[in-house]
């Protein structure tokens, strides 16, 4: 996963993990130094998904939840951990 931040605007891309190697996605939103609020959009073959994200900075992690806007009722936890460069 890679993010680019310009001011408070954040965009990024990501790829799926084990079992979802073909998944690719984009994230965009705003980050005020503590909270990220935004959207995601992904594709895996002919299947696509979109939704919202709300993440809070906790040390070297962004933690929070996602909610699908294309598959009603789908939601879950999303945890991002900063990797040393």
C-alpha positions as CSV (number, residue, x, y, z in Angstrom):
1,X,0.0,0.0,0.0
2,X,1.3,3.4,-0.8
3,X,-0.1,6.8,0.1
4,X,0.6,10.3,-1.1
5,X,-0.4,13.3,1.1
6,X,-0.7,16.8,-0.2
7,X,-1.9,19.1,2.5
8,X,-4.7,17.2,4.2
9,X,-5.7,15.3,1.0
10,X,-4.5,11.7,0.8
11,X,-4.6,9.3,-2.1
12,X,-3.3,5.8,-2.3
13,X,-3.3,2.4,-4.0
14,X,-3.3,-1.1,-2.6
15,X,-3.3,-4.8,-3.6
16,X,-5.0,-7.7,-2.0
17,X,-3.3,-10.2,0.3
18,X,-3.4,-14.0,0.5
19,X,-6.4,-15.3,-1.3
20,X,-7.0,-12.0,-3.0
21,X,-3.8,-11.6,-5.1
22,X,-5.8,-10.2,-8.0
23,X,-7.5,-7.4,-6.0
24,X,-6.3,-3.8,-6.8
25,X,-7.8,-0.7,-5.2
26,X,-7.6,3.0,-4.6
27,X,-8.2,5.1,-1.5
28,X,-8.8,8.8,-1.3
29,X,-9.8,11.1,1.5
30,X,-8.6,13.7,4.1
31,X,-6.3,13.3,7.0
32,X,-6.1,16.0,9.7
33,X,-3.1,14.4,11.5
34,X,-5.3,12.2,13.7
35,X,-8.3,11.0,11.6
36,X,-8.6,9.8,8.1
37,X,-12.1,9.9,6.4
38,X,-12.4,8.8,2.9
39,X,-13.5,6.2,0.3
40,X,-12.1,3.1,-1.3
41,X,-12.7,1.6,-4.7
42,X,-11.4,-1.9,-5.7
43,X,-11.6,-4.6,-8.4
44,X,-10.8,-8.3,-8.4
45,X,-11.5,-9.7,-11.8
46,X,-15.1,-8.9,-12.7
47,X,-16.1,-8.1,-9.1
48,X,-15.8,-4.5,-7.9
49,X,-16.5,-2.8,-4.6
50,X,-16.8,0.7,-3.1
51,X,-17.2,2.1,0.3
52,X,-16.3,4.5,3.1
53,X,-13.4,4.4,5.5
54,X,-13.0,6.0,8.9
55,X,-9.5,5.5,10.5
56,X,-7.9,7.0,13.6
57,X,-4.1,7.3,14.2
58,X,-2.9,5.1,17.0
59,X,0.9,5.2,17.3
60,X,2.3,3.8,14.0
61,X,-1.2,2.5,12.9
62,X,-4.3,3.8,11.4
63,X,-7.2,1.8,12.8
64,X,-10.9,1.9,12.1
65,X,-13.7,0.6,10.0
66,X,-14.9,0.2,6.4
67,X,-18.5,0.0,5.2
68,X,-19.4,-1.2,1.7
69,X,-21.7,1.0,-0.4
70,X,-22.0,-1.7,-3.1
71,X,-22.8,-4.7,-1.0
72,X,-25.2,-3.6,1.7
73,X,-24.4,-5.0,5.2
74,X,-20.7,-5.7,4.4
75,X,-18.4,-3.9,6.8
76,X,-15.3,-4.7,8.8
77,X,-12.1,-3.5,10.5
78,X,-9.2,-2.0,8.6
79,X,-5.8,-1.7,10.3
80,X,-2.8,-0.1,8.5
81,X,0.6,-0.3,10.1
82,X,3.5,2.0,8.9
83,X,6.5,0.1,7.7
84,X,10.0,1.5,8.2
85,X,11.4,3.0,5.0
